Amino acid sequence: MSIRDKIAAVEDITSESVTIPEWGVTVEVRSMTAGARGEMLADCLKDGEMDVKALTPALVIGSTFDPETGEPVFTRADVQFIEAKNSAAVDRIAAVAMRLSGLEEDAKDKAGKDSSSTETGDSPS
């Protein structure tokens, strides 16, 4: 088997169950594929700059799944809906999505100083 075939055979999408007490639900947050991450980042660019306001809803939309059905919880049409929800709940999902998708440091660099007071990347899993 070639190295390419070995890589193709690996299921490398990771996920975590994330409890959102504000909403009374547990969701599955998945890492994004490289293509989905690129598309999401491209959607968040405005005049060549990262649109920080668009980043969090895009992360939540691209990474949140129903743990029972495996279906996406949100669609692109839900941006305003997500923006109107509790920021702690939304940020909890976004932080896990960033960590699982390899965006944590990248997003902090592009957004400038990290204004979040919660760190999720250092806790043991």
C-alpha positions in Angstrom: 0.0 0.0 0.0 1.4 3.4 -0.9 1.7 6.2 1.6 -1.0 8.1 -0.2 -3.3 5.1 0.2 -2.4 4.7 3.9 -3.3 8.4 4.4 -6.5 8.0 2.5 -7.6 5.1 4.6 -7.2 7.0 7.9 -10.3 8.5 9.5 -8.7 11.7 10.8 -11.7 13.9 11.5 -11.8 14.3 15.3 -14.8 15.3 17.4 -15.8 16.1 21.0 -19.1 16.2 22.8 -19.7 19.7 24.1 -22.3 20.4 26.7 -24.0 23.7 26.4 -25.8 24.3 29.7 -27.3 27.6 28.6 -29.2 25.7 25.9 -29.8 22.4 27.7 -28.1 20.4 24.9 -24.9 18.5 24.1 -23.6 18.9 20.6 -20.8 17.2 18.6 -18.1 19.5 17.5 -16.0 18.2 14.7 -12.7 19.2 13.2 -13.1 20.7 9.7 -11.6 19.2 6.6 -8.9 21.3 5.0 -11.3 22.2 2.2 -14.1 23.3 4.6 -11.7 25.3 6.7 -10.3 27.1 3.6 -13.8 27.9 2.4 -14.8 29.1 5.9 -11.7 31.3 6.1 -12.3 32.7 2.6 -15.9 33.5 3.6 -14.5 35.5 6.6 -12.3 37.7 4.5 -13.5 41.2 3.9 -11.3 43.5 1.8 -8.3 41.2 2.4 -8.8 41.4 6.2 -10.2 38.8 8.6 -13.8 39.8 9.5 -13.7 38.8 13.1 -17.4 39.2 13.5 -18.0 36.6 10.8 -15.5 34.1 12.2 -17.3 32.8 15.2 -20.6 32.1 13.5 -18.8 30.5 10.6 -16.9 28.2 13.0 -20.1 27.2 14.8 -21.9 26.5 11.5 -19.1 24.5 10.1 -18.4 22.4 13.1 -21.6 21.7 15.1 -23.4 18.4 14.6 -26.3 16.6 16.2 -24.6 13.7 18.1 -27.6 11.4 17.5 -28.1 11.9 13.8 -24.7 13.2 12.7 -26.5 16.0 10.8 -25.3 19.6 10.9 -27.1 21.7 13.5 -26.8 25.0 11.6 -26.7 26.3 8.1 -25.2 29.5 6.6 -28.7 31.0 6.9 -28.3 30.8 10.7 -25.6 33.6 11.1 -28.0 36.1 12.7 -29.6 33.4 14.8 -26.2 32.4 16.2 -25.2 36.1 16.7 -28.3 36.5 18.9 -27.5 33.6 21.2 -25.5 33.7 24.5 -21.9 34.5 23.7 -20.5 32.1 26.3 -22.4 29.2 24.7 -21.3 30.2 21.2 -17.7 30.8 22.2 -17.6 27.4 23.9 -18.4 25.7 20.6 -16.1 28.0 18.6 -13.1 27.4 20.9 -13.4 23.6 20.5 -13.9 24.0 16.8 -10.8 26.2 16.5 -8.7 23.7 18.5 -9.8 20.6 16.7 -9.4 22.3 13.3 -5.9 23.7 13.9 -7.1 27.3 13.9 -6.5 28.3 17.5 -3.2 30.2 17.1 -3.9 31.2 13.5 -7.2 32.9 14.4 -5.7 34.6 17.4 -2.9 36.0 15.2 -5.3 37.3 12.6 -7.8 38.7 15.1 -5.0 40.5 17.0 -5.0 40.3 20.7 -7.1 37.4 22.1 -9.9 39.0 24.1 -11.2 35.7 25.4 -10.7 34.9 29.1 -11.2 31.2 28.7 -8.5 28.9 27.5 -9.5 25.4 26.4 -6.4 24.1 24.7 -4.5 23.3 27.9 -7.0 21.0 29.6 -6.3 17.3 29.5 -8.5 15.2 27.3 
